[in-house]
C-alpha cells in the first residue's frame, strides 16, 4: 500500500491517542485537527486519502457539520469520510450533508475495540499491509 494521508477531526485526547496507537506503523500519515476550525482549514488546504470526522467538537460556534459543509469546492470533495460521532442526530445530519455533496461516507460510532479497529483498517485497505509487516 502506498502511504496514505489521513485527517482525524477529533477534540478528545483519548480518541486521538487511540487513532495514533491503532494506525501507526501501517504506512499511514495521520494529521489531527482538534477543532472544527482546524478541520475546515485542513480540508480546504490539503488533499487527504481519508477523513475521520466527529460532530461535537470543542468550538463554541462550529461543529463537525461545519467541517462537512466545507467539502464542496475543496480538493477533498470525493475523499472518503468516516463519521465516528456518538451524537446520533448530529452524525445523521453530517452524513446527509456529505451524501448530498456526493462525498463517499460511512457512519460508525467510535469504539476503542479490536472489532472497530479491524473495520477501520479494512476500510482503509491496510489489513494486508499490516499482516505483511508483522511477518517481515
C-alpha positions, 0 to 999 in steps of 0.5 A: 500500500502506498502511504496514505494521508489521513485527517482525524477531526477529533477534540478528545485526547483519548480518541486521538491517542487511540487513532495514533496507537491503532494506525501507526506503523501501517504506512499511514500519515495521520494529521489531527485537527482538534477543532472544527476550525482546524478541520475546515482549514485542513480540508480546504488546504490539503488533499487527504486519502481519508477523513475521520470526522466527529460532530461535537467538537470543542468550538463554541460556534462550529461543529463537525457539520461545519467541517462537512459543509466545507467539502464542496469546492475543496480538493477533498470533495470525493475523499472518503469520510468516516463519521465516528460521532456518538451524537446520533442526530448530529452524525445523521445530519453530517452524513446527509450533508456529505451524501448530498455533496456526493462525498463517499461516507460511512457512519460508525460510532467510535469504539476503542475495540479490536472489532472497530479497529479491524473495520477501520483498517479494512476500510482503509485497505491496510489489513494486508499491509499490516499482516505483511509487516508483522511477518517481515 
